[in-house]
Amino acid sequence: MRRRGRASYAAPVTQTTRVVSVSRDDEHRFSKAVVDEVVLVAGLGVEGDAHAGATVQHRSRVARDPSQPNLRQVHLIQGELLDELAAAGHDVPPGGLGENVLTHGVDLLGLPTGTVLHLGAEAVVEVTGLRNPCAQIEGFDEGLLRLVVGRDDDGAIVRRAGVMAVVRYGGTVRAGDALRVELPAGEQRPLAPV
């Protein structure tokens, strides 16, 4: 991995900037089932998903402090990552890495903290940080973890397993929906793990 610090991000809005698929699971499993649509609920997350809630829902975080705010209500991954993984011999289907929203045409990892993503006609999420890949990825497919987390030329950890967000405005999101990026005003802070 030879990724260095990122410059400001300006996402072009094109016909290819879109939602590829949506997924959810009402139980705490690694992968999520692809569905026709998900309903995002403001302040909670994906309706019917085990990770929805105003406070942390990830089991390891609940064990540490169940009163923490849930900054991981919606997990998004850029579809281009799945293409890279396939080229490296790993067949990862949509929902396979536990994401709720698979996108195309936006460098999610290059967005600053606080970026607002408009998904479809109504739903709006705010990017809170990077997903911190865990060893469960190895259980999904051996050798996959080293492809989604590594080190850059300076030795800093690079996480590539998507971004996390909170729901600001609810709405229904479907495959094929437009995705629009709104960068935060003021100084832009790079994403950190949440």
SELUMNU-702780 format. One record per residue (C-alpha): residue in one letter; x, y negated, z. Coordinates in nm, 2 decimals, padded with zeros to 4 digits. Example, Ala and Ser with C-alpha at 12.3 -4.5 7.8 and 13.67 -1.06 7.14 Angstrom:
SELUMNU-702780
@aa->a	x->01.23	y->00.45	z->00.78
@aa->s	x->01.37	y->00.11	z->00.71
//
This chain:
SELUMNU-702780
@aa->m	x->00.00	y->00.00	z->00.00
@aa->r	x->00.16	y->-00.32	z->-00.11
@aa->r	x->-00.11	y->-00.57	z->-00.02
@aa->r	x->00.00	y->-00.91	z->00.13
@aa->g	x->-00.20	y->-01.19	z->00.28
@aa->r	x->-00.48	y->-01.31	z->00.07
@aa->a	x->-00.55	y->-01.65	z->-00.07
@aa->s	x->-00.89	y->-01.82	z->-00.06
@aa->y	x->-01.15	y->-01.61	z->-00.24
@aa->a	x->-01.39	y->-01.75	z->-00.50
@aa->a	x->-01.62	y->-01.47	z->-00.62
@aa->p	x->-01.75	y->-01.51	z->-00.97
@aa->v	x->-02.12	y->-01.44	z->-00.99
@aa->t	x->-02.18	y->-01.21	z->-01.29
@aa->q	x->-02.43	y->-00.95	z->-01.40
@aa->t	x->-02.19	y->-00.69	z->-01.26
@aa->t	x->-02.19	y->-00.84	z->-00.91
@aa->r	x->-02.45	y->-00.61	z->-00.77
@aa->v	x->-02.56	y->-00.35	z->-00.52
@aa->v	x->-02.48	y->00.00	z->-00.66
@aa->s	x->-02.66	y->00.21	z->-00.39
@aa->v	x->-02.80	y->00.19	z->-00.04
@aa->s	x->-02.79	y->00.45	z->00.23
@aa->r	x->-02.90	y->00.52	z->00.59
@aa->d	x->-02.92	y->00.79	z->00.85
@aa->d	x->-03.12	y->00.81	z->01.16
@aa->e	x->-02.86	y->01.02	z->01.33
@aa->h	x->-02.49	y->00.96	z->01.41
@aa->r	x->-02.33	y->01.15	z->01.12
@aa->f	x->-02.03	y->01.05	z->00.92
@aa->s	x->-02.20	y->01.03	z->00.58
@aa->k	x->-02.54	y->00.86	z->00.51
@aa->a	x->-02.80	y->00.97	z->00.26
@aa->v	x->-02.86	y->00.76	z->-00.05
@aa->v	x->-03.22	y->00.62	z->-00.05
@aa->d	x->-03.42	y->00.41	z->-00.30
@aa->e	x->-03.42	y->00.11	z->-00.06
@aa->v	x->-03.32	y->-00.01	z->00.28
@aa->v	x->-03.50	y->-00.27	z->00.49
@aa->l	x->-03.26	y->-00.50	z->00.67
@aa->v	x->-03.40	y->-00.65	z->01.00
@aa->a	x->-03.26	y->-00.98	z->01.13
@aa->g	x->-03.03	y->-00.93	z->01.43
@aa->l	x->-03.06	y->-00.55	z->01.42
@aa->g	x->-02.94	y->-00.40	z->01.10
@aa->v	x->-03.08	y->-00.13	z->00.87
@aa->e	x->-03.42	y->-00.01	z->00.97
@aa->g	x->-03.42	y->00.36	z->01.05
@aa->d	x->-03.04	y->00.38	z->01.08
@aa->a	x->-02.86	y->00.51	z->01.39
@aa->h	x->-02.63	y->00.20	z->01.40
@aa->a	x->-02.91	y->-00.05	z->01.41
@aa->g	x->-02.94	y->-00.26	z->01.72
@aa->a	x->-02.86	y->-00.59	z->01.88
@aa->t	x->-02.59	y->-00.43	z->02.10
@aa->v	x->-02.32	y->-00.18	z->01.99
@aa->q	x->-02.45	y->00.15	z->01.86
@aa->h	x->-02.12	y->00.33	z->01.76
@aa->r	x->-02.08	y->00.60	z->02.03
@aa->s	x->-01.71	y->00.52	z->02.11
@aa->r	x->-01.80	y->00.15	z->02.16
@aa->v	x->-02.11	y->00.23	z->02.37
@aa->a	x->-01.89	y->00.44	z->02.60
@aa->r	x->-01.66	y->00.15	z->02.66
@aa->d	x->-01.92	y->-00.13	z->02.70
@aa->p	x->-02.29	y->-00.08	z->02.59
@aa->s	x->-02.36	y->-00.45	z->02.64
@aa->q	x->-02.13	y->-00.57	z->02.36
@aa->p	x->-02.30	y->-00.75	z->02.06
@aa->n	x->-02.34	y->-00.53	z->01.75
@aa->l	x->-02.11	y->-00.68	z->01.49
@aa->r	x->-02.13	y->-00.36	z->01.29
@aa->q	x->-02.50	y->-00.36	z->01.19
@aa->v	x->-02.44	y->-00.31	z->00.82
@aa->h	x->-02.14	y->-00.14	z->00.66
@aa->l	x->-02.05	y->-00.24	z->00.30
@aa->i	x->-01.79	y->-00.08	z->00.07
@aa->q	x->-01.69	y->-00.19	z->-00.28
@aa->g	x->-01.76	y->00.07	z->-00.53
@aa->e	x->-01.42	y->00.01	z->-00.69
@aa->l	x->-01.27	y->00.19	z->-00.39
@aa->l	x->-01.46	y->00.51	z->-00.47
@aa->d	x->-01.32	y->00.49	z->-00.83
@aa->e	x->-00.96	y->00.46	z->-00.69
@aa->l	x->-01.02	y->00.76	z->-00.46
@aa->a	x->-01.16	y->00.96	z->-00.75
@aa->a	x->-00.85	y->00.88	z->-00.95
@aa->a	x->-00.64	y->01.01	z->-00.66
@aa->g	x->-00.84	y->01.34	z->-00.65
@aa->h	x->-01.10	y->01.27	z->-00.39
@aa->d	x->-01.46	y->01.30	z->-00.49
@aa->v	x->-01.64	y->01.06	z->-00.26
@aa->p	x->-02.01	y->01.00	z->-00.35
@aa->p	x->-02.21	y->00.69	z->-00.25
@aa->g	x->-02.29	y->00.71	z->00.12
@aa->g	x->-02.00	y->00.95	z->00.17
@aa->l	x->-01.80	y->00.72	z->00.39
@aa->g	x->-02.10	y->00.61	z->00.59
@aa->e	x->-02.17	y->00.28	z->00.42
@aa->n	x->-02.51	y->00.13	z->00.41
@aa->v	x->-02.45	y->-00.08	z->00.09
@aa->l	x->-02.21	y->00.01	z->-00.20
@aa->t	x->-02.13	y->-00.29	z->-00.41
@aa->h	x->-01.97	y->-00.37	z->-00.74
@aa->g	x->-01.79	y->-00.68	z->-00.87
@aa->v	x->-01.69	y->-00.84	z->-00.53
@aa->d	x->-01.36	y->-00.79	z->-00.35
@aa->l	x->-01.52	y->-00.75	z->-00.01
@aa->l	x->-01.18	y->-00.70	z->00.16
@aa->g	x->-01.06	y->-01.04	z->00.04
@aa->l	x->-01.35	y->-01.23	z->00.18
@aa->p	x->-01.30	y->-01.45	z->00.48
@aa->t	x->-01.47	y->-01.39	z->00.81
@aa->g	x->-01.82	y->-01.56	z->00.82
@aa->t	x->-01.88	y->-01.51	z->00.44
@aa->v	x->-02.26	y->-01.48	z->00.37
@aa->l	x->-02.38	y->-01.22	z->00.12
@aa->h	x->-02.72	y->-01.26	z->-00.04
@aa->l	x->-02.85	y->-00.91	z->-00.12
@aa->g	x->-03.14	y->-00.90	z->-00.35
@aa->a	x->-03.42	y->-01.15	z->-00.32
@aa->e	x->-03.44	y->-01.20	z->00.06
@aa->a	x->-03.17	y->-01.02	z->00.27
@aa->v	x->-02.87	y->-01.22	z->00.39
@aa->v	x->-02.58	y->-01.07	z->00.59
@aa->e	x->-02.28	y->-01.24	z->00.74
@aa->v	x->-01.95	y->-01.06	z->00.72
@aa->t	x->-01.80	y->-01.01	z->01.07
@aa->g	x->-01.48	y->-00.81	z->00.99
@aa->l	x->-01.32	y->-00.50	z->00.86
@aa->r	x->-01.42	y->-00.14	z->00.93
@aa->n	x->-01.15	y->00.03	z->01.13
@aa->p	x->-01.11	y->00.38	z->00.96
@aa->c	x->-01.10	y->00.67	z->01.20
@aa->a	x->-00.99	y->01.03	z->01.19
@aa->q	x->-01.34	y->01.14	z->01.09
@aa->i	x->-01.24	y->01.05	z->00.74
@aa->e	x->-00.99	y->01.34	z->00.74
@aa->g	x->-01.28	y->01.57	z->00.83
@aa->f	x->-01.47	y->01.45	z->00.53
@aa->d	x->-01.17	y->01.52	z->00.29
@aa->e	x->-00.81	y->01.59	z->00.39
@aa->g	x->-00.57	y->01.33	z->00.28
@aa->l	x->-00.83	y->01.06	z->00.25
@aa->l	x->-00.73	y->00.86	z->00.56
@aa->r	x->-00.39	y->00.76	z->00.42
@aa->l	x->-00.56	y->00.62	z->00.12
@aa->v	x->-00.80	y->00.39	z->00.31
@aa->v	x->-00.55	y->00.28	z->00.58
@aa->g	x->-00.18	y->00.21	z->00.54
@aa->r	x->00.08	y->-00.06	z->00.57
@aa->d	x->00.18	y->-00.35	z->00.35
@aa->d	x->00.54	y->-00.45	z->00.26
@aa->d	x->00.57	y->-00.64	z->00.59
@aa->g	x->00.45	y->-00.34	z->00.79
@aa->a	x->00.11	y->-00.48	z->00.88
@aa->i	x->-00.18	y->-00.24	z->00.88
@aa->v	x->-00.41	y->-00.26	z->00.58
@aa->r	x->-00.76	y->-00.13	z->00.62
@aa->r	x->-00.96	y->-00.05	z->00.30
@aa->a	x->-01.27	y->00.13	z->00.43
@aa->g	x->-01.51	y->-00.16	z->00.38
@aa->v	x->-01.65	y->-00.45	z->00.58
@aa->m	x->-01.90	y->-00.49	z->00.86
@aa->a	x->-02.18	y->-00.75	z->00.88
@aa->v	x->-02.47	y->-00.86	z->01.08
@aa->v	x->-02.82	y->-00.93	z->00.94
@aa->r	x->-02.91	y->-01.30	z->00.93
@aa->y	x->-03.23	y->-01.27	z->00.72
@aa->g	x->-03.42	y->-00.95	z->00.67
@aa->g	x->-03.54	y->-00.81	z->00.35
@aa->t	x->-03.55	y->-00.50	z->00.12
@aa->v	x->-03.23	y->-00.41	z->-00.07
@aa->r	x->-03.22	y->-00.17	z->-00.36
@aa->a	x->-02.97	y->-00.04	z->-00.61
@aa->g	x->-02.93	y->-00.28	z->-00.89
@aa->d	x->-03.01	y->-00.59	z->-00.68
@aa->a	x->-02.80	y->-00.90	z->-00.74
@aa->l	x->-02.53	y->-00.98	z->-00.48
@aa->r	x->-02.43	y->-01.34	z->-00.43
@aa->v	x->-02.13	y->-01.46	z->-00.22
@aa->e	x->-02.14	y->-01.78	z->-00.01
@aa->l	x->-01.81	y->-01.87	z->00.14
@aa->p	x->-01.80	y->-02.03	z->00.49
@aa->a	x->-01.73	y->-02.41	z->00.52
@aa->g	x->-01.41	y->-02.53	z->00.67
@aa->e	x->-01.10	y->-02.33	z->00.74
@aa->q	x->-01.12	y->-01.97	z->00.62
@aa->r	x->-01.01	y->-01.70	z->00.86
@aa->p	x->-00.90	y->-01.36	z->00.72
@aa->l	x->-01.10	y->-01.05	z->00.82
@aa->a	x->-00.99	y->-00.85	z->01.12
@aa->p	x->-01.12	y->-00.52	z->01.25
@aa->v	x->-01.44	y->-00.53	z->01.45
//
